[in-house]
């Protein structure tokens, strides 16, 4: 079921089944501000009065960002994601599309579709509406509430005669500093397990299984993004990442699309499947 609602004072769309609920805010976005069990708490970090930068606000939730070749975060990575969006609705699908940014001429959009009672499909996309070429990829960061939870990234590939694990650790980025030896990150079997303890941490991984899991009390929030070995992913081939903010104010479950040139009129995307398990 999809219906128009107000969420924390913003125009929004509620997408719900008997098992889960998502709220797509389109007055400032596009972004998913709420996700969780149908009768459960919000698993996402959300604070409309939270951190800001030069007039831009984080807000939280799930957003459509951009990666840029040879860069970590540039101004056009995130800045236009506070825009008012137009919407399109069907019985099972909600789409929110922001106006083209005045500088980059990029349109950011998010399409949320009900796949089953336990799963939604989140299509994060960017369209080049200008008349000049652009380059980059779609970055899909999801802010979550980390308290009392673990973030798990399954590593490696099954049933193959060749398998390596690639993990990239950004040490200094966007005003943040991390350390290499950090007991918030551990390996358990074939998984990277992050237990947030209030210190800034980031780990980027090549994870062909394409999954990032948020382990909650008695259930799991799973983000799955199909991996394509032919794509040029950021950070020398990383398709997923995890970030922990200082004092556990939030954590992020991230996935990346492949980077490429984006010619005028072209759309690039990163598709995720969100499940409550």
C-alpha distance (Angstrom), angle and dihedral (degrees) to the residues before:
residue distance angle dihedral
X1 . . .
X2 3.81 . .
X3 3.78 124.1 .
X4 3.81 139.6 161.2
X5 3.81 115.4 -105.5
X6 3.79 142.5 156.7
X7 3.80 115.7 -106.5
X8 3.80 117.7 -169.5
X9 3.80 88.7 -26.8
X10 3.82 95.8 -48.3
X11 3.81 130.9 111.2
X12 3.78 107.4 -105.9
X13 3.79 147.1 158.6
X14 3.80 123.3 -123.7
X15 3.81 114.5 -146.1
X16 3.79 111.0 -170.6
X17 3.79 145.7 164.3
X18 3.79 131.8 177.2
X19 3.83 88.9 -85.5
X20 3.81 107.5 35.4
X21 3.79 145.7 21.4
X22 3.81 132.2 -153.7
X23 3.79 128.0 -178.2
X24 3.80 118.1 -154.2
X25 3.81 111.3 -160.3
X26 3.80 112.2 -154.3
X27 3.80 102.0 172.1
X28 3.83 89.6 73.6
X29 3.74 111.8 18.3
X30 2.84 143.0 -17.0
X31 3.82 89.2 -95.5
X32 3.79 141.7 134.2
X33 3.80 105.4 -124.9
X34 3.82 98.9 178.9
X35 3.79 134.0 34.0
X36 3.76 129.4 160.8
X37 3.77 146.8 97.8
X38 3.79 113.8 -35.3
X39 3.80 90.7 -108.1
X40 3.80 97.8 26.5
X41 3.80 140.2 91.9
X42 3.78 125.9 -82.6
X43 3.82 108.9 -84.7
X44 3.80 90.8 -164.8
X45 3.77 127.8 84.9
X46 3.81 109.3 -115.7
X47 3.81 128.8 172.8
X48 3.79 119.7 151.4
X49 3.82 88.6 -167.3
X50 3.80 94.2 48.1
X51 3.83 131.3 114.1
X52 3.81 119.4 -27.4
X53 3.80 139.1 -176.5
X54 3.80 127.7 -161.8
X55 3.80 92.6 -23.5
X56 3.83 94.4 -43.5
X57 3.81 117.4 115.4
X58 3.78 127.5 -152.6
X59 3.84 95.7 -147.4
X60 3.81 88.5 170.6
X61 3.78 129.4 -132.2
X62 3.78 122.4 102.0
X63 3.80 118.7 -35.8
X64 3.80 143.4 179.5
X65 3.80 109.0 -114.4
X66 3.80 133.8 165.7
X67 3.78 132.9 -124.6
X68 3.79 117.1 -147.3
X69 3.80 122.8 -152.7
X70 3.81 111.8 -102.5
X71 3.83 92.7 5.0
X72 3.78 137.1 93.6
X73 3.78 105.6 -155.6
X74 3.79 122.6 -9.5
X75 3.81 125.8 177.7
X76 3.80 92.5 -98.3
X77 3.81 90.2 53.3
X78 3.78 92.2 81.2
X79 3.80 114.1 -8.7
X80 3.85 101.6 100.9
X81 3.83 95.6 49.5
X82 3.84 94.2 98.8
X83 3.81 94.1 69.5
X84 3.80 128.7 125.3
X85 3.82 110.2 -108.1
X86 3.78 138.2 -150.0
X87 3.80 115.2 -128.0
X88 3.80 139.4 -144.8
X89 3.81 123.5 -166.4
X90 3.80 139.4 -165.5
X91 3.81 129.7 165.6
X92 3.81 92.1 -86.4
X93 3.80 105.3 18.2
X94 3.82 138.3 63.5
X95 3.81 123.6 -170.9
X96 3.82 127.0 -170.0
X97 3.82 120.2 -173.4
X98 3.80 125.6 -176.3
X99 3.79 122.9 -144.5
X100 3.82 116.2 -97.2
X101 3.79 112.8 -81.1
X102 3.81 110.4 -106.3
X103 3.82 92.9 -128.6
X104 3.82 107.1 33.8
X105 3.84 96.3 26.4
X106 3.80 89.1 -138.3
X107 3.82 122.5 145.3
X108 3.80 117.0 -148.3
X109 3.76 119.7 -154.4
X110 3.77 142.3 174.4
X111 3.80 128.0 -159.9
X112 3.80 118.9 -166.3
X113 3.80 116.9 -168.4
X114 3.80 130.8 179.8
X115 3.82 108.1 -124.6
X116 3.82 99.5 170.4
X117 3.78 139.9 -24.5
X118 3.82 89.7 -79.6
X119 3.80 102.0 34.3
X120 3.80 143.1 56.9
X121 3.80 129.4 -172.9
X122 3.82 115.6 -132.6
X123 3.79 114.7 -163.2
X124 3.80 111.4 -167.5
X125 3.80 111.5 -167.0
X126 3.80 143.3 170.9
X127 3.81 126.6 -161.2
X128 3.80 125.2 -159.1
X129 3.81 102.3 -134.8
X130 3.80 94.2 170.4
X131 3.79 130.8 88.7
X132 3.82 96.9 -116.8
X133 3.81 130.4 73.1
X134 3.80 121.5 -97.8
X135 3.79 130.7 -168.7
X136 3.78 132.1 -150.7
X137 3.77 145.3 76.0
X138 3.79 139.3 -99.6
X139 3.81 114.2 -92.3
X140 3.82 116.3 -162.7
X141 3.83 111.7 -163.5
X142 3.80 118.8 178.9
X143 3.81 116.7 -164.0
X144 3.80 111.8 -146.1
X145 3.78 136.7 -178.8
X146 3.84 102.5 -106.7
X147 3.80 101.1 -170.4
X148 3.80 112.0 122.8
X149 3.81 92.7 -3.2
X150 3.81 139.8 101.2
X151 3.79 130.0 -141.1
X152 3.80 114.3 -143.0
X153 3.82 127.9 -167.3
X154 3.83 114.4 -169.8
X155 3.82 108.7 -140.5
X156 3.77 133.4 -156.9
X157 3.79 133.0 19.6
X158 3.80 129.9 -83.2
X159 3.82 126.2 -125.2
X160 3.79 99.6 11.4
X161 3.78 135.1 122.0
X162 3.82 92.8 -139.5
X163 3.78 125.7 49.9
X164 3.80 134.2 152.5
X165 3.80 130.8 173.7
X166 3.80 120.1 -132.8
X167 3.81 120.3 -165.9
X168 3.80 122.9 172.3
X169 3.81 120.2 -162.7
X170 3.81 116.1 -159.5
X171 3.81 104.9 -151.4
X172 3.82 100.9 -176.1
X173 3.81 120.5 21.2
X174 3.81 137.9 144.7
X175 3.80 91.7 -10.6
X176 3.81 93.5 -47.6
X177 3.81 127.9 118.9
X178 3.80 125.2 -160.4
X179 3.79 135.4 -179.9
X180 3.80 128.3 -130.9
X181 3.80 96.7 -134.5
X182 3.80 105.9 56.4
X183 3.79 125.0 150.8
X184 3.80 89.7 -149.5
X185 3.84 85.9 79.2
X186 3.81 121.0 58.4
X187 3.78 139.1 157.3
X188 3.79 118.0 -120.7
X189 3.78 113.0 -179.8
X190 3.82 104.7 -50.3
X191 3.79 94.7 -21.9
X192 3.78 134.7 95.6
X193 3.79 105.0 -138.1
X194 3.81 120.7 -162.1
X195 3.80 117.6 -162.9
X196 3.83 106.5 -174.5
X197 3.80 112.8 -133.6
X198 3.78 101.9 167.8
X199 3.81 101.9 -87.4
X200 3.80 124.9 113.2
X201 3.79 110.6 -98.6
X202 3.78 136.4 164.7
X203 3.79 130.2 -178.3
X204 3.81 123.9 177.6
X205 3.78 118.1 -165.3
X206 3.75 143.9 -172.8
X207 3.80 97.4 -132.2
X208 3.82 112.1 169.2
X209 3.80 90.7 -169.8
X210 3.79 85.5 67.0
X211 3.80 95.8 -145.0
X212 3.79 135.3 133.9
X213 3.81 115.3 -179.2
X214 3.80 131.4 -161.8
X215 3.80 107.7 -155.6
X216 3.80 110.2 -149.1
X217 3.79 131.9 174.9
X218 3.79 103.4 -64.8
X219 3.82 99.3 -16.3
X220 3.81 142.9 48.5
X221 3.80 134.8 -127.6
X222 3.81 106.8 -146.1
X223 3.80 126.6 -165.6
X224 3.80 112.2 -166.8
X225 3.81 124.3 -174.0
X226 3.82 119.1 177.9
X227 3.81 111.0 -116.0
X228 3.81 121.0 -133.8
X229 3.81 114.6 -163.2
X230 3.81 90.1 -158.2
X231 3.82 93.8 60.6
X232 3.79 122.8 101.2
X233 3.80 100.3 -127.8
X234 3.84 125.0 -169.8
X235 3.82 123.9 -98.4
X236 3.82 92.9 36.4
X237 3.78 94.4 -53.9
X238 3.82 107.7 -26.2
X239 3.80 116.8 147.9
X240 3.84 99.8 177.8
X241 3.80 137.2 32.8
X242 3.79 144.3 178.0
X243 3.81 128.0 -145.2
X244 3.81 128.8 -170.8
X245 3.81 118.2 -163.2
X246 3.78 126.0 -141.6
X247 3.82 113.4 -80.7
X248 3.81 89.3 8.2
X249 3.79 90.5 -82.8
X250 3.81 84.5 150.5
X251 3.79 143.7 -27.0
X252 3.79 130.1 -147.6
X253 3.80 134.3 -135.7
X254 3.80 105.3 -159.0
X255 3.78 138.3 -173.1
X256 3.80 130.1 -177.4
X257 3.77 133.9 -149.2
X258 3.77 122.6 -145.2
X259 3.81 118.2 -78.9
X260 3.80 119.7 -123.0
X261 3.76 144.3 140.6
X262 3.82 112.1 -72.4
X263 3.79 111.8 -149.9
X264 3.83 121.8 -158.3
X265 3.80 110.6 -70.3
X266 3.81 93.7 14.6
X267 3.82 124.2 129.0
X268 3.80 124.7 -148.4
X269 3.81 122.1 -168.6
X270 3.76 148.2 -178.3
X271 3.80 116.1 -152.7
X272 3.81 122.2 -155.5
X273 3.80 132.4 -176.9
X274 3.82 114.6 -147.1
X275 3.79 118.8 -159.4
X276 3.77 139.2 177.3
X277 3.81 106.5 -142.4
